[in-house]
Amino acid sequence: VNTVSPSTTVTPLWDKLGPDGRERKFAQMRERLPLRRVGAPDDIARAIVFIATNRFATGSTLLVDGGDALA
């Protein structure tokens, strides 16, 4: 079993904060993350495809977090 561990990602999940709250959350994350951007669904999808098709990876957790673990 492999897993993908994303950080904050632009998805409808954040819509519950309202437009202003959502933008504040993303602005805070952009300021904090070394890559200075919030993850996109495509970033996570690419990681899933990578880990799912790598025949030598097992028991792995792939961080897709823009450096969040370092911040």
DRENPA-3360 file (N, C-alpha, C; in nm, 2 decimals, always signed):
BEGIN
1 = VNTVSPST = +0.08/-0.12/+0.00/+0.00/+0.00/+0.00/+0.09/+0.12/+0.00 ~ +0.06/+0.22/-0.09/+0.12/+0.34/-0.10/+0.02/+0.45/-0.07 ~ +0.07/+0.57/-0.02/-0.03/+0.68/+0.00/+0.03/+0.81/-0.05 ~ -0.06/+0.90/-0.09/-0.02/+1.03/-0.13/-0.07/+1.13/-0.02 ~ +0.02/+1.21/+0.03/-0.01/+1.30/+0.14/+0.00/+1.45/+0.10 ~ -0.11/+1.51/+0.05/-0.11/+1.64/+0.00/-0.12/+1.75/+0.12 ~ -0.08/+1.87/+0.09/-0.11/+1.98/+0.18/-0.23/+2.05/+0.12 ~ -0.25/+2.18/+0.16/-0.37/+2.25/+0.12/-0.37/+2.25/-0.04;
9 = TVTPLWDK = -0.48/+2.22/-0.09/-0.51/+2.21/-0.23/-0.63/+2.28/-0.27 ~ -0.63/+2.35/-0.38/-0.74/+2.42/-0.43/-0.85/+2.32/-0.47 ~ -0.95/+2.31/-0.39/-1.07/+2.22/-0.42/-1.19/+2.29/-0.36 ~ -1.31/+2.24/-0.40/-1.44/+2.29/-0.35/-1.45/+2.27/-0.20 ~ -1.37/+2.19/-0.13/-1.37/+2.18/+0.01/-1.36/+2.31/+0.08 ~ -1.28/+2.40/+0.03/-1.26/+2.53/+0.09/-1.37/+2.63/+0.06 ~ -1.46/+2.60/-0.02/-1.57/+2.69/-0.05/-1.66/+2.72/+0.07 ~ -1.66/+2.64/+0.17/-1.74/+2.66/+0.29/-1.69/+2.78/+0.37;
17 = LGPDGRER = -1.56/+2.83/+0.34/-1.51/+2.94/+0.40/-1.56/+3.07/+0.34 ~ -1.63/+3.06/+0.23/-1.67/+3.18/+0.16/-1.56/+3.24/+0.07 ~ -1.59/+3.32/-0.03/-1.48/+3.37/-0.11/-1.37/+3.44/-0.04 ~ -1.40/+3.53/+0.06/-1.30/+3.60/+0.13/-1.22/+3.51/+0.22 ~ -1.28/+3.42/+0.29/-1.21/+3.33/+0.38/-1.13/+3.23/+0.30 ~ -1.18/+3.19/+0.19/-1.10/+3.10/+0.10/-0.97/+3.17/+0.05 ~ -0.98/+3.29/+0.01/-0.87/+3.36/-0.04/-0.77/+3.39/+0.07 ~ -0.82/+3.42/+0.19/-0.73/+3.45/+0.30/-0.65/+3.32/+0.34;
25 = KFAQMRER = -0.72/+3.21/+0.34/-0.65/+3.08/+0.37/-0.54/+3.05/+0.26 ~ -0.58/+3.07/+0.14/-0.48/+3.04/+0.03/-0.36/+3.14/+0.04 ~ -0.39/+3.27/+0.07/-0.29/+3.37/+0.08/-0.19/+3.33/+0.20 ~ -0.25/+3.29/+0.31/-0.16/+3.25/+0.42/-0.07/+3.13/+0.38 ~ -0.13/+3.03/+0.31/-0.05/+2.92/+0.27/+0.06/+2.96/+0.17 ~ +0.02/+3.04/+0.07/+0.13/+3.09/-0.02/+0.24/+3.16/+0.05 ~ +0.21/+3.24/+0.15/+0.31/+3.31/+0.22/+0.40/+3.21/+0.30 ~ +0.34/+3.11/+0.35/+0.41/+3.01/+0.44/+0.50/+2.91/+0.36;
33 = LPLRRVGA = +0.45/+2.86/+0.24/+0.51/+2.75/+0.17/+0.63/+2.80/+0.10 ~ +0.74/+2.72/+0.10/+0.86/+2.75/+0.02/+0.83/+2.77/-0.13 ~ +0.74/+2.70/-0.19/+0.71/+2.72/-0.33/+0.62/+2.84/-0.36 ~ +0.56/+2.90/-0.25/+0.48/+3.02/-0.27/+0.36/+3.00/-0.35 ~ +0.30/+2.88/-0.35/+0.17/+2.86/-0.42/+0.10/+2.74/-0.35 ~ -0.03/+2.74/-0.37/-0.11/+2.63/-0.31/-0.12/+2.52/-0.42 ~ -0.13/+2.40/-0.37/-0.14/+2.29/-0.46/-0.27/+2.29/-0.55 ~ -0.25/+2.24/-0.67/-0.36/+2.23/-0.76/-0.40/+2.08/-0.77;
41 = PDDIARAI = -0.53/+2.05/-0.80/-0.57/+1.91/-0.81/-0.48/+1.83/-0.91 ~ -0.43/+1.89/-1.01/-0.34/+1.83/-1.11/-0.21/+1.78/-1.04 ~ -0.16/+1.86/-0.95/-0.04/+1.83/-0.87/-0.06/+1.69/-0.80 ~ -0.17/+1.68/-0.74/-0.20/+1.56/-0.66/-0.23/+1.44/-0.76 ~ -0.30/+1.47/-0.86/-0.33/+1.36/-0.96/-0.20/+1.30/-1.02 ~ -0.10/+1.39/-1.05/+0.03/+1.34/-1.11/+0.10/+1.25/-1.00 ~ +0.09/+1.29/-0.88/+0.16/+1.21/-0.77/+0.09/+1.08/-0.76 ~ -0.04/+1.07/-0.77/-0.11/+0.95/-0.76/-0.07/+0.85/-0.88;
49 = VFIATNRF = -0.07/+0.91/-1.00/-0.03/+0.83/-1.11/+0.11/+0.78/-1.10 ~ +0.20/+0.86/-1.05/+0.34/+0.82/-1.03/+0.35/+0.71/-0.93 ~ +0.29/+0.72/-0.81/+0.31/+0.62/-0.71/+0.23/+0.49/-0.75 ~ +0.12/+0.51/-0.82/+0.04/+0.39/-0.86/+0.11/+0.31/-0.98 ~ +0.19/+0.37/-1.05/+0.26/+0.30/-1.17/+0.40/+0.27/-1.14 ~ +0.46/+0.31/-1.03/+0.59/+0.27/-0.99/+0.59/+0.13/-0.93 ~ +0.64/+0.03/-1.00/+0.63/-0.11/-0.96/+0.73/-0.14/-0.84 ~ +0.82/-0.05/-0.81/+0.91/-0.08/-0.70/+0.88/+0.00/-0.57;
57 = ATGSTLLV = +0.78/+0.08/-0.58/+0.74/+0.15/-0.45/+0.64/+0.07/-0.38 ~ +0.67/+0.05/-0.25/+0.57/-0.02/-0.16/+0.59/+0.03/-0.02 ~ +0.47/+0.05/+0.04/+0.48/+0.11/+0.18/+0.52/+0.25/+0.19 ~ +0.50/+0.32/+0.08/+0.56/+0.46/+0.07/+0.45/+0.56/+0.09 ~ +0.49/+0.68/+0.15/+0.40/+0.79/+0.16/+0.47/+0.90/+0.08 ~ +0.40/+0.95/-0.02/+0.46/+1.05/-0.11/+0.40/+1.19/-0.06 ~ +0.49/+1.27/-0.01/+0.45/+1.41/+0.03/+0.44/+1.49/-0.09 ~ +0.32/+1.56/-0.11/+0.30/+1.65/-0.22/+0.24/+1.77/-0.16;
65 = DGGDALA = +0.34/+1.85/-0.10/+0.30/+1.96/-0.01/+0.36/+2.09/-0.03 ~ +0.43/+2.11/-0.14/+0.49/+2.24/-0.17/+0.59/+2.28/-0.07 ~ +0.65/+2.19/+0.01/+0.74/+2.22/+0.12/+0.68/+2.24/+0.25 ~ +0.55/+2.21/+0.27/+0.48/+2.23/+0.39/+0.55/+2.16/+0.51 ~ +0.60/+2.04/+0.49/+0.67/+1.97/+0.59/+0.79/+2.04/+0.64 ~ +0.85/+2.12/+0.55/+0.97/+2.20/+0.59/+0.94/+2.33/+0.66 ~ +0.82/+2.38/+0.64/+0.79/+2.51/+0.69/+0.76/+2.51/+0.84;
% end
